[in-house]
Amino acid sequence: MLGEVRGWGPVGQAEGARTLNSGQALSLYRTPLAELCRHRVHTRALGSQITNVLRCLYLEAWGYQVTVTELVGWEHSMKNELIIARYKGQRNQAAADRLKALLEEFGLTSLTATRFRLPVGQP
């Protein structure tokens, strides 16, 4: 629906970190960027960051205008990202290309079958 606003919860961030840990991101481990995943806490943070970036690209590829903001809860200082997406109806091939490139770079192409299905052509 045109003008619809969508929210996307925190599901999937652990999946990105697990995939990075599983050795599927071999191209990353052959570079100095391997330091980003050497410690578990960093792998988890990187998985969260990558997941949010992929979510934004995915939504843009499917025709959403995306805004990202940071939330800080009152009860603790943990920060979360809120991704706000408004459907505009025009698929974005450049965003789909960047999404595909990031999935390949981080060895996460298996996620295109489940979480990040790429649009084929324009509607």
C-alpha positions in Angstrom: 0.0 0.0 0.0 1.4 3.4 -1.0 2.4 5.4 2.0 2.4 2.4 4.4 5.0 2.6 7.2 6.7 -0.6 8.3 8.7 -1.6 11.4 11.1 -4.4 11.4 12.1 -5.9 14.8 15.4 -7.3 16.0 14.9 -10.7 14.4 17.9 -11.8 12.4 20.9 -10.0 13.9 22.1 -13.2 15.7 21.7 -15.0 12.3 24.2 -12.6 10.7 26.7 -13.1 13.6 26.3 -16.9 13.5 26.9 -16.9 9.7 30.1 -14.8 10.2 31.2 -17.3 12.9 30.4 -20.4 10.9 33.3 -19.8 8.4 30.9 -18.9 5.5 32.5 -15.5 5.5 35.8 -16.9 4.3 36.7 -14.0 2.0 36.6 -11.7 5.1 39.0 -14.0 7.0 41.6 -13.6 4.3 42.0 -9.9 4.9 42.9 -7.6 7.7 39.2 -7.2 8.3 39.3 -10.6 10.0 40.1 -8.6 13.2 36.5 -7.4 13.2 35.5 -11.0 14.0 38.3 -12.2 16.2 36.5 -11.7 19.5 32.9 -12.9 20.0 31.6 -9.6 21.3 32.9 -7.8 18.2 31.4 -10.5 15.9 28.0 -10.0 17.6 28.3 -6.2 17.1 29.4 -6.6 13.5 26.6 -9.0 12.8 24.1 -6.5 14.2 25.5 -3.6 12.2 25.7 -5.7 9.0 22.1 -6.9 9.5 20.8 -3.4 9.9 22.6 -2.2 6.8 21.3 -5.1 4.8 17.7 -4.5 6.1 17.9 -0.9 4.9 19.2 -1.9 1.5 16.6 -4.6 1.2 13.8 -2.2 1.9 15.2 0.4 -0.5 15.5 -2.3 -3.2 11.9 -3.2 -2.8 10.7 0.4 -3.1 10.7 1.8 0.4 12.1 5.2 1.5 14.2 4.4 4.7 15.1 6.5 7.7 17.2 5.2 10.5 17.3 6.7 14.0 18.9 5.6 17.3 16.8 4.8 20.4 18.1 4.8 24.0 16.0 3.1 26.6 15.3 4.7 30.0 16.2 1.6 31.9 19.7 1.1 30.5 22.1 2.7 28.1 21.8 0.1 25.3 21.2 1.7 22.0 19.0 0.3 19.3 18.3 1.4 15.8 14.8 2.0 14.6 14.3 1.6 10.9 11.3 3.4 9.5 10.3 2.5 6.0 7.6 4.2 3.9 6.5 2.4 0.8 7.0 4.5 -2.4 6.3 1.9 -5.0 9.5 2.3 -7.1 12.0 -0.5 -6.8 15.6 0.6 -6.5 18.0 -1.5 -8.6 21.1 0.4 -7.3 20.2 -0.6 -3.7 19.6 -4.2 -4.9 23.0 -4.2 -6.5 24.7 -2.9 -3.3 22.8 -5.4 -1.2 24.0 -8.3 -3.4 27.6 -7.0 -3.3 27.6 -6.8 0.5 26.1 -10.2 0.9 28.8 -11.6 -1.4 31.6 -9.6 0.3 30.7 -10.9 3.7 30.0 -14.5 2.5 26.3 -14.2 3.4 24.8 -15.1 0.0 22.9 -18.0 1.7 20.6 -15.3 3.3 19.2 -14.4 -0.2 17.2 -17.7 0.0 15.6 -16.8 3.3 15.8 -13.3 4.6 17.1 -11.0 1.8 15.4 -12.1 -1.4 16.5 -9.8 -4.2 13.9 -8.2 -6.5 14.1 -9.4 -10.1 13.7 -6.5 -12.6 11.4 -3.5 -12.2 7.6 -3.9 -11.7 
